[in-house]
Amino acid sequence: MDFQQYQDYFQEILNDPNAPAPYNNIEYLDYTKLNWTRQQRWLKTGVVEPDLALAISDINEPQHWIIITEPWCGDASHTVPFIYKLSTLNPLIRAEYQLRDSAPHLIEQYLTNGGKAIPKLVIRDEAGNDLLNWGPRPTECQSLYQRLKAEEADFGTIKTELQKWYNQDKGRSFQSELHTALKSLV
């Protein structure tokens, strides 16, 4: 699906009084509502770093960007909007959004420590070869997550601390990591 179809899917879930699992669980649905708000905020206010924008505009070979995500994913709500913005900067980039929990289950090829952590950004060349694989979180945020898990923090604490981190970071760490990865491809 393209980004608009992903947005439409997100809205269908939020507007469906009989939403399918896992959205029939009120906690999932409430978190998905929060994620919609976060995503829309970053689409409106998120700033693309100029150096990264230049690097993206300099891509001179077709690329296929595959974003593996789900509306319930809090991390995705902070990263997917930036991926979308970046993918629109060069007509040689074709972006495709795939749901982690639906066929074709591409996530199985991109596990993180054996788990299906999302979001994932897979960038392929025109022949379908992987050029890079990023995700599920910026390195600093992932370190925070791992520390909180090691401290056996409850899920509410983890969500709150990651949210604070993303709000302070404003998408800069993801963009910096992507920029570094793209430079290594040249």
N, C-alpha and C positions, 0 to 999 in steps of 0.2 A: 504494500500500500504506500501511497505517497503521504506527505505530511498532512494535507487536508483530509485525506481519508482517515488518518490516525486521529486527528482532531474530531472528526465526525464520530468515530467509534467511541472516543472518550465521552462525547456529549450524549450518545445513545445510552451509554451505561448510566450516566448521571440522571437522565430523564426517564429511564425505564422503571416503572413501579415494581416490576418483577424481574429485576436485573439477575443475570445468570451468576453462578458461583464463580469466583469468591465474593462477588459484589452483593450477593444476597445477605452477606454478613454485614451488619451495620457498621462495625469497626472498619472493615475494608472500604465500605462505601464512603464513610466520613473521611477516611484518609485519602481516598480518591478525589473527593471534593477539594480537599486542601491542595492536593497535587495539581488539580486543574488551575486553581488560583495562583499557585507558585509558578506554574508553567506560563500562564498568561502574563504574569508580572515580568518574568524574564524576557518574554517575547517583546514586551513593550519597553522595558528599561535596560535590558542587558546590553552592555557595550562590547562590541567586537574590537579586540586589540588591533591597532593599525598594522603592526608588523606581521601578524598572522593573516590579516585580510590581504596584505600584499603577497604573502607566500601562497595563499589560496588562489589569488587572481593569476599568479605566475604558473600554475599547473597547466602544462601544455599537452597532456595526453589524457584521454578519457579515463575517468575513475568511477567506480561503483561503490558508493557508501551504503553500507547496510547497518541500520541501527536496530538493535534488538532491545525491546523495551516492553513495558506494560503500564497502563494507567495507574495501577496501585503502587508503583515503585516511586518512593520518595526521592531517591537519588536521581532517577530519570527526570523528574520534574525540574531539577536544577541544571541538568546537562543537556537534555534533548533540545531545549530552545536554542542553545548556542550552536549545537550541531546543525540545526535547521538553518539558522542565520548564516553560518559559514558555508553551507552547501549551496546557498543561493548566489554566492559571489562569483561562481564560475560555471558557465554553461556546459563545461566538459564533465561536471560532476552530476551523476545520476544518483539520487538518494532514494532508498527504499527502507520502509519501516516494517519490521517483522515483530510479531508478538511472541514473547518467550514461551508462553504456555499453549501455543497453537502450532499446528503443522505449518512449515516443515521442520520445526524444532531445531533450527540451526544452532541454537545455544549449546547443544550437545557437543559441538565441535570447538566451543570456546569457553570451557569451564574455568572457573577461578578456584583454585585449591579444591577441585572436585565438585564445586557447587555451581548452580545456575545463576550466578550473580549478574545483575543488570544495573544500568544499561551497558551495552557493548557497542562499540563502533568498530566495524570491520571495513577496511578500505582495500578494494581490489583493483587490479589493472583491467584493461580491456579484455584480456585473455582469461580473466577469472582467478588470477593468482593473488593471494593475499599479500598486500604491501605492508599493512600494519593492523594491529588489533589493540584497541584501547578499552579499558573499563575494569571494574564497574565504577570506580571513584578515583578522583585525583589522589596521588600518593599520600599527601599530608592528611587528607580526609580518611583514607583507608587506614593509616597508622592510628588515627584517633579511634576509629571503629574497632580495630584490633585491640587497642589498649582498654577500651571500655568493656569489650567482651571478656578480656583476661581478668578484669576487675569484677566480672560477673554483674555488671550494671544491668538493671531491668530495661525492658524494651522501651518504655517511656523515656527514660533518661537518655538512652542511646539516640532515639529519634530527636529529642530536644537538642542534644549537643551537636549532632550532625546538622540540624537545621541552623543553629547558631553559626556553625562553621561556614556553611554555604552562604548564608546572608552576609557574613563579613568578607568572604572571598570574592563574591560577585562574579564568578565564572573565570577569574583570572588564572587559577591553577590549571584547570582543564585546558584552557587555551594555550598556556605556556607549554604544557606537556605535549599537546597536539603539534604545536609549532616545532618543538624540538624533534618530534618523531618525523614530521614532514621534511625537515632539513636533512635528516639522515637518509631519506629516499633519493636525494639529488646526487 
